[in-house]
Amino acid sequence: MPRLIRLLVSLAILGLIARQFGAGVLERLQAIEPGWMIVALSITVAQVLLSAWRWRFTAARLQIALPAGRAVGEYYLATLVNQVLPGGVVGDAQRAWRHSQGMPRRGPAFQAVVIERLSGQLAMVAIAVGVWVYWPPGGALGLPISSGGLALAALTAAAVVIAIGLIPRHRRAWLGDWRRALHSALLTPRVLPIQLAASLAVAASYIAVYACCVLALDPATPASAWLPLIPLVLFTMLIPASIAGWGLREGAAALLWPLAGLPAAEGITAAVLYGSLSLAASTPGLIMLIRR
């Protein structure tokens, strides 16, 4: 049922947007500069290669081998599955399960995928929060960060600590195993800078792909007007309430672009282009799917 709800959320938001902005979006889609789409697709190749390397690096910290060719192929397949199924994590769960085949313990393979994804999402959150705080001065879009928001974050952290304390003692060994994995593959002083650098580079590649979509529509608008909006739009895709971010991404663009003095239809069209391009970029995963 949650998957059906995510599908309905995407369809409902897209339907509302199409009803109000459909004509403007279609008009802008007819004026796309294809050169920028080629650049964006090239960036997605580097994006997958770097993401696969991050996965291999994480797995190596957990003492499990992952050949480079297999990592790239599995990452493409996982990306394809995440693009077409609700939730955005089914493909990652599958690549973790396939990687664990034949291992005496399957836990490290799942830990490697979870930690690798966590590293990437932390980087995207950090960029989005940085934009929220520093653009424009005094809080993103003129809305200062409230003490209530900070209090909510503190309460959430406290709730997590309390929940961990309520876990039965015989289950805490499982948490200890994950804690050791996090320390080895992410939080160790020698590892953390490498993870952060790789994840920030991957996050920057997502932003660059979206920037190409904007430039394909209107290269004349100064980048300073729309570039800070991209991390905020991409941040909404982390919310597990749609299919591959469809609907949430376009809705965020429809709200943010006018607040920056830009046409809403332009932001929505860029979001649609980004979603379509992401799906097209994942099609090499079909090779892995056919092989299996």
C-alpha positions as CSV (number, residue, x, y, z in Angstrom):
1,M,0.0,0.0,0.0
2,P,2.8,2.6,0.7
3,R,4.0,2.1,-2.8
4,L,0.6,2.8,-4.2
5,I,0.4,5.9,-2.1
6,R,3.8,7.1,-3.5
7,L,2.5,6.5,-7.0
8,L,-0.7,8.5,-6.2
9,V,1.3,11.3,-4.7
10,S,3.4,11.7,-7.8
11,L,0.4,11.5,-10.2
12,A,-1.6,13.9,-8.1
13,I,1.1,16.6,-8.0
14,L,2.0,16.2,-11.6
15,G,-1.7,16.4,-12.5
16,L,-2.1,19.7,-10.7
17,I,1.1,21.1,-12.2
18,A,0.0,20.0,-15.7
19,R,-3.4,21.6,-15.3
20,Q,-1.9,25.0,-14.4
21,F,1.4,25.1,-16.2
22,G,1.1,22.5,-18.9
23,A,1.0,24.9,-21.9
24,G,4.0,26.8,-20.7
25,V,6.0,23.7,-20.1
26,L,5.2,22.2,-23.5
27,E,6.2,25.5,-25.2
28,R,9.6,25.5,-23.5
29,L,10.2,21.8,-24.2
30,Q,10.0,22.7,-27.9
31,A,12.9,25.1,-27.6
32,I,15.5,22.8,-25.9
33,E,19.1,23.2,-26.8
34,P,20.2,19.5,-27.4
35,G,23.9,20.3,-26.8
36,W,23.3,20.8,-23.1
37,M,21.5,17.4,-22.9
38,I,24.6,15.7,-24.4
39,V,26.7,17.4,-21.7
40,A,24.3,16.3,-19.0
41,L,24.3,12.7,-20.2
42,S,28.1,12.8,-20.2
43,I,28.1,14.0,-16.6
44,T,25.8,11.1,-15.5
45,V,28.4,8.6,-16.8
46,A,31.0,10.1,-14.5
47,Q,28.4,10.3,-11.8
48,V,27.8,6.5,-11.9
49,L,31.5,5.7,-12.1
50,L,32.3,7.8,-9.1
51,S,29.3,6.4,-7.2
52,A,30.4,2.9,-8.0
53,W,33.9,3.7,-6.8
54,R,32.5,5.0,-3.5
55,W,30.6,1.8,-3.1
56,R,33.8,-0.2,-3.7
57,F,35.7,2.0,-1.3
58,T,33.0,1.5,1.4
59,A,33.0,-2.3,0.9
60,A,36.7,-2.5,1.1
61,R,36.6,-0.8,4.5
62,L,34.3,-3.6,5.6
63,Q,36.7,-6.3,4.3
64,I,34.6,-7.4,1.4
65,A,35.7,-7.5,-2.3
66,L,33.7,-5.8,-5.1
67,P,35.2,-5.8,-8.6
68,A,35.0,-2.5,-10.5
69,G,33.1,-3.8,-13.5
70,R,30.5,-5.5,-11.3
71,A,30.1,-2.4,-9.2
72,V,29.4,-0.2,-12.2
73,G,26.9,-2.7,-13.7
74,E,25.1,-3.2,-10.5
75,Y,24.9,0.5,-9.8
76,Y,23.4,1.1,-13.2
77,L,20.8,-1.6,-12.6
78,A,20.0,-0.3,-9.1
79,T,19.6,3.2,-10.6
80,L,17.2,1.9,-13.2
81,V,15.1,0.0,-10.7
82,N,15.0,3.1,-8.4
83,Q,13.8,5.2,-11.3
84,V,10.8,3.0,-12.1
85,L,9.7,1.7,-8.7
86,P,8.3,3.7,-5.7
87,G,10.5,4.4,-2.8
88,G,13.9,4.9,-4.5
89,V,15.6,2.2,-2.5
90,V,14.5,-1.1,-4.0
91,G,17.4,-1.1,-6.5
92,D,19.9,-0.5,-3.7
93,A,18.4,-3.3,-1.6
94,Q,18.7,-5.6,-4.6
95,R,22.4,-4.8,-5.3
96,A,23.2,-5.4,-1.6
97,W,21.4,-8.7,-1.7
98,R,23.2,-9.8,-4.9
99,H,26.5,-8.7,-3.6
100,S,25.9,-10.8,-0.4
101,Q,25.4,-14.0,-2.4
102,G,28.0,-16.6,-1.4
103,M,29.3,-14.7,1.6
104,P,29.5,-16.4,5.0
105,R,27.9,-13.2,6.5
106,R,25.5,-11.1,4.4
107,G,25.5,-8.2,6.9
108,P,28.6,-6.4,5.6
109,A,27.2,-6.3,2.0
110,F,24.1,-4.5,3.2
111,Q,26.1,-2.3,5.5
112,A,28.3,-1.2,2.6
113,V,25.2,-0.1,0.5
114,V,23.5,1.6,3.4
115,I,26.6,3.5,4.4
116,E,27.5,4.4,0.8
117,R,24.0,5.8,0.3
118,L,24.1,7.6,3.7
119,S,27.3,9.3,2.8
120,G,25.8,10.6,-0.4
121,Q,22.6,11.8,1.2
122,L,24.5,13.6,4.0
123,A,26.5,15.5,1.3
124,M,23.3,16.6,-0.5
125,V,21.7,17.6,2.8
126,A,24.7,19.6,3.8
127,I,24.7,21.5,0.5
128,A,20.9,22.2,0.7
129,V,21.3,23.4,4.3
130,G,24.2,25.6,3.3
131,V,22.1,27.2,0.6
132,W,19.1,27.6,3.0
133,V,21.3,29.4,5.6
134,Y,23.4,31.6,3.4
135,W,21.1,32.4,0.4
136,P,19.9,35.1,0.6
137,P,21.5,36.6,3.7
138,G,19.3,36.0,6.8
139,G,17.8,32.7,5.7
140,A,16.8,31.1,2.4
141,L,14.1,33.0,0.6
142,G,14.1,35.5,3.4
143,L,12.8,32.9,5.9
144,P,15.2,32.8,9.0
145,I,15.8,29.4,10.6
146,S,13.6,29.5,13.7
147,S,14.5,28.3,17.2
148,G,11.5,26.0,16.9
149,G,13.2,24.2,14.0
150,L,16.3,23.7,16.1
151,A,14.2,22.4,19.0
152,L,12.5,20.0,16.7
153,A,15.9,18.7,15.6
154,A,17.0,18.3,19.2
155,L,13.8,16.4,20.1
156,T,14.2,14.1,17.1
157,A,17.8,13.3,18.2
158,A,16.6,12.6,21.8
159,A,13.8,10.4,20.5
160,V,16.4,8.3,18.6
161,V,18.5,7.9,21.7
162,I,15.5,6.9,23.8
163,A,14.4,4.4,21.1
164,I,17.8,2.8,21.1
165,G,17.7,2.5,24.9
166,L,14.4,0.7,24.7
167,I,15.7,-2.0,22.3
168,P,16.1,-5.3,24.2
169,R,19.6,-6.1,25.2
170,H,19.9,-9.2,23.0
171,R,19.2,-7.0,20.0
172,R,21.8,-4.4,20.8
173,A,24.6,-6.6,19.5
174,W,23.1,-5.9,16.0
175,L,23.4,-2.2,16.7
176,G,26.9,-2.7,17.9
177,D,27.8,-4.4,14.6
178,W,26.3,-1.5,12.6
179,R,28.1,1.0,14.9
180,R,31.4,-0.7,14.1
181,A,30.7,-0.7,10.4
182,L,29.9,3.0,10.4
183,H,33.1,3.7,12.2
184,S,35.2,1.6,9.9
185,A,33.6,2.7,6.6
186,L,32.6,6.3,7.3
187,L,33.7,7.9,10.6
188,T,37.3,6.9,10.9
189,P,39.5,10.0,10.5
190,R,41.4,8.5,7.6
191,V,38.1,7.5,5.8
192,L,35.7,10.4,6.5
193,P,37.5,13.0,4.3
194,I,37.6,10.6,1.4
195,Q,33.9,9.7,1.8
196,L,33.0,13.4,2.1
197,A,35.0,14.4,-1.0
198,A,33.5,11.6,-3.1
199,S,30.0,12.3,-1.9
200,L,30.3,16.0,-2.4
201,A,31.6,15.4,-5.9
202,V,28.6,13.1,-6.7
203,A,26.2,15.7,-5.2
204,A,27.9,18.4,-7.4
205,S,27.3,16.2,-10.4
206,Y,23.6,16.0,-9.7
207,I,23.5,19.8,-9.5
208,A,25.5,20.1,-12.7
209,V,23.1,17.8,-14.6
210,Y,20.2,20.0,-13.4
211,A,22.1,23.1,-14.3
212,C,22.5,21.7,-17.9
213,C,18.7,21.3,-18.0
214,V,18.2,24.9,-17.0
215,L,20.8,26.1,-19.5
216,A,19.1,24.0,-22.3
217,L,16.0,26.1,-21.8
218,D,17.4,29.6,-21.1
219,P,21.1,30.1,-21.2
220,A,20.7,33.9,-20.9
221,T,19.4,34.0,-17.3
222,P,22.3,34.6,-14.9
223,A,23.3,31.5,-13.0
224,S,23.3,33.4,-9.8
225,A,19.5,33.6,-10.0
226,W,18.7,29.9,-10.3
227,L,21.8,27.9,-9.3
228,P,21.1,28.2,-5.5
229,L,17.6,26.8,-6.1
230,I,18.8,23.5,-7.5
231,P,20.1,21.9,-4.2
232,L,16.8,22.8,-2.6
233,V,14.8,21.2,-5.4
234,L,17.0,18.1,-5.4
235,F,16.7,17.9,-1.6
236,T,13.0,17.2,-1.9
237,M,13.8,14.1,-3.9
238,L,15.2,12.5,-0.7
239,I,11.7,12.5,0.7
240,P,10.4,8.9,0.3
241,A,6.9,9.9,-0.8
242,S,7.0,9.6,-4.6
243,I,8.5,7.7,-7.5
244,A,12.0,8.8,-8.3
245,G,11.1,12.3,-7.0
246,W,8.4,12.9,-9.7
247,G,5.9,15.4,-8.5
248,L,7.9,16.6,-5.4
249,R,10.7,17.9,-7.6
250,E,8.3,19.7,-10.0
251,G,6.3,21.1,-7.1
252,A,9.4,22.4,-5.4
253,A,10.5,24.1,-8.7
254,A,7.1,25.6,-9.1
255,L,7.3,27.2,-5.7
256,L,11.0,28.2,-5.7
257,W,11.5,29.7,-9.2
258,P,8.8,32.5,-8.7
259,L,10.3,33.4,-5.3
260,A,13.6,34.1,-7.1
261,G,11.8,36.2,-9.7
262,L,11.9,33.5,-12.4
263,P,9.0,32.0,-14.4
264,A,7.5,28.9,-12.6
265,A,7.1,27.1,-16.0
266,E,10.8,27.4,-16.6
267,G,11.6,25.7,-13.3
268,I,9.0,23.0,-13.8
269,T,10.3,22.3,-17.3
270,A,13.9,22.0,-16.1
271,A,12.6,19.6,-13.4
272,V,10.8,17.5,-16.0
273,L,13.9,17.5,-18.2
274,Y,16.0,16.4,-15.2
275,G,13.7,13.5,-14.4
276,S,13.5,12.4,-18.0
277,L,17.3,12.6,-18.5
278,S,17.9,10.6,-15.2
279,L,15.6,7.9,-16.5
280,A,17.4,7.8,-19.9
281,A,20.8,7.8,-18.2
282,S,19.9,4.7,-16.2
283,T,19.1,2.6,-19.3
284,P,22.5,0.9,-19.4
285,G,21.0,-1.0,-16.4
286,L,18.9,-2.9,-18.9
287,I,22.1,-4.7,-20.0
288,M,22.5,-6.1,-16.5
289,L,18.8,-6.9,-16.3
290,I,19.0,-8.9,-19.6
291,R,22.1,-10.7,-18.5
292,R,20.3,-11.8,-15.3
